[in-house]
Amino acid sequence: MNNILKVINWDKLSFIEQNRILIRPAALRSDEIIESVKTIIADVRKSGEKALKKYSQTFDHIRIDDFEISRDRICKSQLNINEKTKNAILVAIKNIKRFHSAQQVKEIAINVLPGVHCQQLIKPIESVGLYVPGGSAPLVSTVLMLAIPANIAGCPNIILCSPPPITDEILYAAEICGVNRIFEIGGAQAIAALAFGTHSIPKVNKIFGPGNEYVTEAKRQVSQLLDNLAIDMLAGPSEVLIIADFEADATFIASDLLAQAEHGPNSQVILLTPSVKLVNQVLKELKKQIIKLPRLETIKQSFSKSYIIIANNLLECINISNLYAPEHLIMHTINSQDLLHNIINAGSIFLGQWSPETIGDYASGLNHVLPTYGCATVYSGLNLIDFQKRINVQTLTKEGFVNLAPTVLTLSKIEKMEAHNNSIKLRLNFIKGII
């Protein structure tokens, strides 16, 4: 191939072509996946543990009699981890705790009028289910990003599910972060178990965590089947958009593009820059760095859906970025802080050449569970408040009631709500001594 990434001149595209370029690769949600997940959910809902055991053998090729990890195994996990790994986990935990603790929202208690007292209480979600994907490597960082805010929020029941075999690193991180119970079960069947509950796995109120297309589809389906169940978000393939100026370092940019592309074959990476010279440098660096990486085929598949876009100036780059609304936005510019106020849509922003997205994936303190597929236009990344709920409280004295009664009588009459109107009149009559 001539270029490892397709290079596009933005000005040479029609309006329709520009919009087409910014559309994500087609989401992998085939009829086959939808029906398969539907069957799994129905099976787990009906047969519980029996269905879980069947799917563990079918998909994970393992027979499991007891899905819950024992306290003894959890406690012993730290003995099988070296000190370097433990220290890295502890540093990441410290930073993530510090940032998420600062997200605490104060309860509200104000008198909006004399005799009219309004409050807003903050309560933790009673039971949360955390899903940590399996695969070729233990996703310890996902444990931290989910369990730490759940713990800070005060959720009394934190349940974690992950495909077998669960590694000692995941067990250790979960224990340190305050997870109450850990179950060795993955895939759509794990989501169904958390949604409906089984003999050993308790039903939860909200499910968090990323996963493959089957897990994502399962989250979507269970959230529609149950009124008392919520999910964090429907995350699509991971993505990064980089804005770079004439002074940017091509080596760093190439490494950031490759780091994001190795997430999966459907990941998308985009470089926006006004510098043709930089584009050529980045293309050379990509060819040089990619041959050293073990996930070469995954990266190539990701690159087939990715672009380098040449714009007229940085302001046009920012406008394109706002249209795309990336999950991750990296600003490789000398004045990135000054440009920050122009950014409207992004899941998480990384300013300057010393702020690679990889740092945010693990240890800077911010959460890496972010909106994808353009959802950053309306959604935020995972936050402490996602593990909490707000409850409104109001208390009126007789004086407060009398003062507001005329307003409510007028508004309820406009809306033709006679019972509403009557509930006010009855109290007014009582106050006036009219029975």
Secondary structure, 3 states (H helix, E strand, C coil): CCCCCEEEEHHHCCHHHHHHHCCCCCCCCCHHHHHHHHHHHHHHHHHCHHHHHHHHHHHCCCCCCCCECCHHHHHHHHHHCCHHHHHHHHHHHHHHHHHHHCCCCCCEEEEEECCEEEEEEEEECCEEEEECCCCCCCCHHHHHHHHHHHHHHCCCEEEEEECCCCCHHHHHHHHHCCCCEEEECCHHHHHHHHHHCCCCCCCCCEEECCCCHHHHHHHHHHHHHCCCCEECCCCCCCEEEEEECCCCCHHHHHHHHHHHHCCCCCCEEEEEECCHHHHHHHHHHHHHHHCCCCCHHHHHHHHCCCEEEECCCHHHHHHHHHHHCCCEEEEECCCHHHHHHHCCCCCEEEECCCCCHHHHHHCCCCCCCCCCCCHHHCCCCCCHHHHEEEEEEEEECHHHHHHHHHHHHHHHHHCCCHHHHHHHHHHHHHHHCCC
